[in-house]
Amino acid sequence: MISHFSDPALRSRFQDLAATTVAKRAEACTEDHRLDIDSWQELSEAGIWKLPVSKDLGGSGGTWWDFVAAFEGIASGGRDLGFCLSMVAQAGLIRSISTYGTREQQHYWIPRLINGEVGATALTETTGGSDVTRIKTAATATGEGTYRLTGHKDHITNGPAADVALILGRVPETGQRDITLFLVDLHDAGVTRGAPEDMMGNRTSPTGPITLDDVRVEARNILGDIGGGVDLIYDTIALDRLLYGVLAASYLDPTLEEILAYSQQRQAFRVPIAEHQYVQGRITDAKFALESTRWVSYGALDALMHARPDASLMCSVAKYHAGETLKLGTETALRVYGHIGYMEGPHTKALKDALGAVIAGGTAEMQRKNVFNQMRALHSAA
């Protein structure tokens, strides 16, 4: 049973702030294909990243429920899906270090991230896609308590703008179980951040490559154990996945309000189109999907916070619904607005952005695989 709900006061506070920051700059940042660093800094100064972090690390001492409330406000007030996708990546990194980092790692990296530096989690490579076990990025021990990390990461959210990254690589000398996580300062020698990829949508969430050429990484900046990277990263991205669901519902809330208002103004056959059952059907289908996504995401967060056996399954369910709901909701807007909706503008942009959610963060097909495997594992354990 869900033990907490997101705080409406926090949601309202950050909704108002995002409306005067993120929403005002979204169009210009889309044209420039860049992350809105000004809004990022203002939200950081307002304490968005401090909410789930303990006070001894400079945080507010709250929980991830507090962050979710604020994030919902930013999604609905900022109306910029891409910016929020970049926030999802940052949240996952903060949770990883908070959960699995040593005290030294936490005290070094967390204050940087909660005070405005941009983070990324670099898993995928050109040939691997969602199969992270096929990575080739590798580290070699120097014998001086350091490693030299070399490789190339592709399609990394925040890659072109990030200051810090969690890099998934191998330590081949340790044997077959060698996949390991490295915390890397992307301003260090040997690191190259590539230009943003030319994507169809979400251009305010720059995605691009990170190249590592013999980058020096101290052993103390290995997150978790050598060879323990796969298990740790699967738990790390669980938060990312459920946040997609939180984002989908909150982003679409004002969209449905606008659709409903427009359907009562636009007329067809001498009555408002809201009187036609087929229009009612489309709007209610979107509402059903939105609320289902919201509540399965809340359930997933509760499962994750309590380390329930079905947490990974629930997070994948939330991610699956997020992509499908965003696609349905933005397509509903386009259909209800008709020709006006199809003209290049806010509705076509929203649909293009939404389509990215069926791929980013793990494809819909990958979520089906995850859910099936988790169902099978839970059944075997019963």
C-alpha positions in Angstrom: 0.0 0.0 0.0 1.3 3.4 -0.9 2.4 5.2 2.2 3.1 8.7 0.9 1.7 11.0 -1.7 3.4 14.0 -3.4 3.1 17.3 -1.6 0.7 19.7 -3.3 2.4 22.8 -1.8 5.8 21.7 -3.3 4.1 20.9 -6.6 2.5 24.4 -6.7 5.7 26.2 -5.7 7.8 24.6 -8.5 5.0 24.8 -11.0 4.9 28.6 -10.6 8.7 28.8 -10.8 8.9 26.7 -13.9 6.2 28.8 -15.6 8.5 31.9 -15.3 11.7 30.1 -16.2 11.5 26.9 -18.2 8.4 27.8 -20.1 9.7 31.2 -21.0 12.9 29.9 -22.5 11.8 26.6 -24.1 11.2 28.0 -27.6 14.6 29.7 -27.8 16.4 26.6 -26.4 14.6 24.4 -28.9 15.8 26.5 -31.7 19.4 26.5 -30.4 19.3 22.8 -29.6 20.6 23.3 -26.0 19.8 22.6 -22.4 18.3 25.6 -20.6 21.2 26.1 -18.2 19.7 29.4 -16.9 16.5 27.6 -15.7 18.6 24.7 -14.5 20.6 27.0 -12.2 17.5 28.8 -11.0 15.8 25.5 -10.1 18.9 24.3 -8.4 19.1 27.5 -6.4 15.5 26.9 -5.4 16.5 23.6 -4.0 15.0 21.1 -6.4 18.0 18.6 -6.2 18.4 19.0 -2.4 14.9 17.7 -1.7 15.8 14.0 -1.5 19.3 14.4 -0.2 20.3 14.1 3.4 21.2 17.2 5.4 24.8 16.1 6.0 25.4 16.2 2.3 23.9 19.7 1.9 20.4 18.5 1.1 17.0 19.2 2.7 16.7 15.8 4.3 13.4 14.9 2.5 12.5 11.9 0.4 12.1 11.1 -3.3 8.3 11.8 -2.8 9.3 15.4 -2.2 11.3 15.4 -5.4 8.4 13.9 -7.3 6.1 16.6 -6.1 8.4 19.3 -7.3 9.1 17.5 -10.5 5.4 17.2 -11.2 5.2 21.0 -10.8 8.0 21.6 -13.3 6.5 19.2 -15.8 3.1 20.9 -15.7 4.4 24.5 -15.3 7.4 24.4 -17.6 5.7 22.5 -20.5 9.0 21.4 -21.8 9.3 17.6 -22.1 12.9 17.7 -23.2 14.1 19.7 -20.2 12.3 17.3 -17.9 14.0 14.3 -19.6 17.3 15.9 -18.7 16.1 16.2 -15.1 15.3 12.5 -15.0 18.9 11.7 -15.9 20.2 13.9 -13.2 17.8 12.4 -10.6 19.0 8.9 -11.4 22.6 9.9 -11.0 22.0 11.6 -7.6 20.2 8.5 -6.3 22.9 6.2 -7.5 25.6 8.0 -5.6 23.4 8.6 -2.6 22.5 4.9 -2.4 25.7 3.1 -3.5 28.5 5.6 -3.0 31.0 5.6 -0.2 30.9 8.6 2.2 33.9 10.1 0.4 32.1 9.8 -3.0 28.9 11.2 -1.6 30.6 14.2 0.0 32.6 15.0 -3.1 30.0 14.4 -5.9 26.6 15.1 -4.4 27.2 18.8 -3.5 28.3 19.4 -7.0 25.2 17.9 -8.5 22.7 19.5 -6.1 24.1 22.9 -6.6 23.8 23.1 -10.4 26.3 20.9 -12.2 24.8 18.7 -14.8 25.1 15.0 -14.7 24.8 12.1 -17.1 24.7 8.3 -17.0 26.7 6.9 -19.9 25.7 3.3 -20.6 25.0 2.8 -24.3 27.5 2.4 -27.1 27.1 2.4 -30.9 26.7 -1.3 -31.3 25.1 -2.2 -28.0 21.8 -0.3 -27.7 19.8 -1.4 -24.8 22.1 -4.5 -24.3 24.6 -2.9 -21.9 26.5 -6.2 -21.6 28.0 -5.7 -25.0 29.9 -2.5 -24.1 33.6 -2.2 -25.1 34.7 0.8 -23.0 37.4 -0.6 -20.8 39.8 0.4 -17.9 43.3 -0.8 -17.2 44.8 -0.6 -13.7 48.0 1.4 -13.5 49.2 -0.1 -10.2 49.1 3.3 -8.6 45.5 3.2 -7.3 44.2 4.5 -10.6 42.7 3.2 -13.8 43.0 4.4 -17.4 39.6 4.4 -19.1 39.1 4.4 -22.8 36.0 4.0 -25.0 33.1 5.7 -26.7 29.6 6.3 -25.5 26.7 7.2 -27.8 23.2 8.8 -27.4 23.9 10.0 -23.9 21.2 12.2 -22.4 22.9 15.5 -21.3 26.2 14.3 -22.8 27.0 17.5 -24.6 26.2 19.6 -21.5 27.2 17.4 -18.6 29.9 18.1 -16.0 29.8 14.7 -14.4 29.1 11.3 -15.7 28.6 7.8 -14.4 30.4 5.7 -17.0 29.7 1.9 -17.5 32.9 0.1 -18.5 34.9 -3.1 -18.2 37.9 -4.1 -16.2 39.0 -7.0 -18.3 41.8 -8.2 -16.0 39.3 -9.2 -13.4 37.8 -11.9 -15.5 34.3 -12.6 -16.9 32.4 -10.6 -14.3 34.1 -7.2 -15.1 31.4 -4.6 -15.8 32.0 -1.7 -13.5 30.8 1.9 -12.9 33.2 4.9 -12.9 32.5 8.4 -11.7 34.2 10.8 -14.1 34.6 14.5 -14.2 33.9 15.4 -17.9 36.3 18.3 -17.7 39.3 16.0 -17.1 42.0 15.5 -19.7 41.1 12.9 -22.3 37.3 13.4 -22.2 35.5 14.8 -25.3 31.9 15.7 -25.3 30.4 15.6 -28.8 27.9 17.9 -30.4 24.1 17.4 -29.8 22.5 14.9 -32.1 20.0 16.2 -34.6 16.9 14.6 -33.1 13.3 14.9 -34.3 12.1 16.1 -30.9 13.3 16.9 -27.3 15.9 19.3 -28.6 16.1 20.9 -25.2 17.5 17.7 -23.8 20.8 17.5 -25.8 21.9 13.9 -26.5 25.3 13.1 -27.8 28.5 11.1 -27.6 31.2 11.0 -24.9 34.6 9.8 -25.9 37.2 8.8 -23.3 40.8 8.5 -24.3 43.1 7.1 -21.6 41.2 9.1 -18.9 42.7 8.8 -15.4 40.2 7.6 -12.9 41.1 7.0 -9.3 40.0 3.7 -7.8 38.1 5.6 -5.1 35.8 6.8 -7.9 34.6 3.4 -8.7 30.9 3.2 -7.7 30.2 -0.1 -5.9 32.4 -3.1 -6.5 34.5 -3.9 -9.5 32.4 -6.3 -11.6 29.2 -5.2 -9.9 28.1 -2.7 -12.4 25.3 -4.5 -14.1 23.2 -5.2 -11.0 23.8 -1.7 -9.7 22.9 0.0 -12.9 19.6 -1.9 -13.3 18.6 -0.6 -9.9 19.8 2.9 -10.8 17.7 3.2 -13.9 14.6 1.9 -12.1 14.1 5.4 -10.7 14.5 6.9 -14.2 11.8 4.6 -15.5 9.2 5.5 -13.0 10.0 9.2 -13.3 9.0 8.9 -17.0 5.6 7.9 -15.8 5.4 10.8 -13.3 6.5 13.1 -16.1 3.9 11.8 -18.6 0.9 12.4 -16.3 2.0 15.8 -15.1 3.0 17.1 -18.5 -0.3 16.0 -20.0 -2.5 17.4 -17.2 -2.6 21.0 -18.7 -2.8 19.6 -22.2 -6.1 17.8 -21.4 -7.5 20.9 -19.7 -6.8 22.8 -22.9 -8.3 20.1 -25.1 -11.4 20.0 -23.0 -11.8 23.8 -23.1 -11.3 23.8 -26.9 -13.8 21.0 -27.5 -16.5 23.1 -25.9 -15.6 26.1 -28.1 -15.2 24.5 -31.5 -18.4 23.6 -33.2 -19.3 21.0 -35.8 -22.8 20.3 -37.0 -24.1 23.3 -35.0 -23.0 22.0 -31.6 -19.7 22.0 -29.7 -17.6 19.0 -30.7 -17.6 18.1 -27.0 -21.2 16.9 -27.5 -20.0 14.2 -30.0 -19.3 10.8 -28.5 -16.3 10.1 -30.6 -14.6 13.3 -29.2 -15.6 12.4 -25.7 -14.1 8.9 -26.3 -10.8 10.3 -27.4 -10.5 12.7 -24.5 -11.6 10.1 -21.9 -9.2 7.5 -23.4 -6.4 10.0 -22.8 -7.6 10.7 -19.3 -7.8 7.0 -18.5 -4.2 6.5 -19.7 -3.0 9.5 -17.8 -4.3 8.5 -14.5 -3.3 4.9 -14.9 0.2 6.0 -15.6 0.3 8.4 -12.7 -0.8 5.8 -10.2 1.3 3.0 -11.4 4.3 5.4 -11.2 3.4 6.2 -7.6 3.1 2.5 -6.9 6.5 1.9 -8.5 8.1 4.6 -6.4 6.6 3.1 -3.2 7.9 -0.3 -4.3 11.4 1.1 -5.0 11.6 3.0 -1.7 10.6 -0.1 0.2 12.9 -2.4 -1.8 10.0 -4.7 -2.7 10.7 -7.7 -4.9 8.4 -6.4 -7.6 10.0 -2.9 -7.7 11.9 -3.4 -11.0 8.8 -4.8 -12.6 6.7 -1.9 -11.5 9.2 0.6 -12.7 9.2 -1.0 -16.2 5.4 -1.0 -16.2 5.5 2.7 -15.4 8.1 3.4 -18.2 6.0 1.4 -20.7 2.9 3.3 -19.9 4.7 6.6 -20.0 5.7 6.3 -23.6 2.3 5.1 -24.8 0.4 7.7 -22.7 2.5 10.6 -24.0 2.0 9.4 -27.5 -1.8 9.0 -27.0 -2.2 12.3 -25.2 -0.3 14.5 -27.7 -2.0 12.7 -30.6 -5.4 13.4 -29.0 -4.6 17.1 -28.9 -3.6 17.0 -32.6 -6.8 15.2 -33.5 -9.2 17.4 -31.5 -7.6 20.6 -32.8 -7.8 19.3 -36.3 -6.1 21.2 -39.1 -4.9 23.8 -36.6 -3.3 21.0 -34.6 -1.5 19.6 -37.7 0.1 22.9 -38.5 3.7 23.3 -37.3 3.4 24.7 -33.8 3.0 23.6 -30.2 0.9 20.5 -30.9 3.2 19.0 -33.6 6.2 19.8 -31.4 4.6 18.1 -28.4 3.9 15.0 -30.5 7.4 14.9 -31.8 8.8 15.2 -28.3 6.4 12.5 -27.0 7.5 10.0 -29.6 11.0 10.0 -28.1 9.6 8.6 -24.8 8.9 5.2 -26.5 12.6 4.9 -27.2 14.5 7.0 -24.6 15.1 5.3 -21.2 14.6 1.8 -22.7 12.3 1.1 -25.5 8.7 -0.2 -25.1 9.8 -3.5 -26.3 12.6 -3.7 -23.7 10.1 -2.9 -21.0 8.0 -5.8 -22.1 11.0 -8.1 -21.9 11.9 -6.7 -18.4 8.4 -7.2 -17.1 8.2 -10.8 -18.5 11.5 -11.7 -17.0 10.5 -10.2 -13.7 7.2 -12.1 -13.7 9.0 -15.3 -14.4 11.5 -14.6 -11.6 8.8 -13.7 -9.0 6.9 -16.8 -10.0 9.9 -19.1 -9.5 10.6 -17.5 -6.1 7.0 -18.0 -4.9 
